[in-house]
Amino acid sequence: MTPATTDLTPIRTAVDGKRLWQSLMALAVIGATPKGGNNRQALTELDREGRDLLTRWCEAEGLTVRFDAIGNLFARRAGRQPDADPVAIGSHIDTQPTGGKFDGCFGVLAALEVIRTLNAQDIETERPIELVSWTNEEGCRFAPCMMGSGVFTGQLSLEAARARADVDGITAGEALDAIGYAGRDADCPRRFAGYLEAHIEQGPILEDEGKTIGVVTGALGLKWFDVTLTGMDAHAGPTPMHLRRDALLGATRVVEAVNRIATAQAPDGRGTVGAFQVSPNSRNVIPGQVTLSVDFRHSDDKTLAAIVDEFRRTLDGIAAETGLGIEITPTADYPPQHFDRACIDAVRRGTEAHAYAHREIVSGAGHDAVFVADVAPTAMIFIPCENGISHNESEYATPTDVTAGANVLLHATLELAGQTAKVTAAETDA
């Protein structure tokens, strides 16, 4: 994207880190778990309470709040050019069943803190700024994940999203209507001039390297499969080893192959087997069938395709050598996403303005920004999380890093929306 340009005098400003931290802790009370985390799953009553609180905070800042038909929240701060496409900033506030206080929530409340800072200092921007909180990013109650941004960007139809059911048979549409957050806009979103999402890294790289900010250049593409190996159930005692067709033994070779193939494509190669179903799952029966999940990821399309080709050839070899039947079924396919260079550069300049230690990084996880990047210039800002832990009640980010991420978001937002920020070291303290 091309940032809005002005001849305005640079602004000397930074966020109020203490206020941001207090907001994070206030939201975390809703759905708090005994182990210090959060269970505020999408479209539950607790999600409604979280939305209520966020809406009150936005309205208190004079923002115009609306919800679209899948429940995405948009809270607009006017700019000098009221009809200009806004710069959007945000993330999500729904959590995993045993989630933490920061995943998604940091991005939304950092966006709110940016707006509070601009309001408190009476700073105008050329473009409007729009806080966004996406519906059901986690996908733990209603699949798929990133549902709200998927509908917004056309990756998923509104009808298909509303029809998705949880384990109790309640559809997302029924749950959304029940909490009262189904808006009027069907599928006619306002266009974004740019989108910035601040997030905890959900991995260990920044902490390991002592970096405060990850300047996110894109996200790994992924290809998911279910692999079913079929052999023969047989009694564990009377059946000699050389006459067995052990599906689990074959599955161990598949696991090894996934690890080997991904490791050979370092540093961005990823390969994971995360789920196993063994049948008949009896201690004295040779397993006759095993189904397992396979997750491959890489930042380059051609390399990801080559990984899958090698994996398929390896499965053919395992089948020929073991006599097992092997079936592979694709279950998800997302190409690598490369973020907008101008947005990335704005984030980088924000880190440099505050003299934060930083590095470029590729996101290994999916985020709403991955979908939004298909329809608007996009970038992300990462901060460290302790031990790289996320989707866990022990998830933690320090007040200092939370403040740093919000300061970078503020600086980049001002640049893209038609202002500049100038800071001093003293103003960056939490």
Buried (B, 14 or more C-beta within 10 A) or exposed (E): BEBBEBEEEEBEBBBBBEBBBEBBEEBBEBBBBEEEBBBBBBBBEBBBBBBBBBBEBBEEBEBEBBBBBBBBBBBBBBBBBEEBBBBBBBBBBBBBBBBBBBBBBBBBBBBBBBBBBBBEEEBBBBBBBBBBBBBBBBBBBBEBBBBBBBBBBEBBEBEEBBEBBBEEEBBBBBBBBBBEBBBEBEEEBBEBBBBBBBBBBBBBBBBEEEBBBBBBBBBBBBBBBBBBBBBBBBEEEEBEEEEBBBBBBBBEBBBEBBEEBBEEBEEBBBBBBEEEEBBEEEEEBBBBBBBBBBBBBBBBEEBBBBBBEBBEEBBEEBBEEBEBBBEBEEEEEBBBBBBBEBBBBBBBBBBBBBEBEBBEBBBBBBBBBBBBBEBBBBBBBBBBBBEBBBBBBBBBBBBBBBBBBBBBBBBBBBBBBBBBBEBEEEBBEB
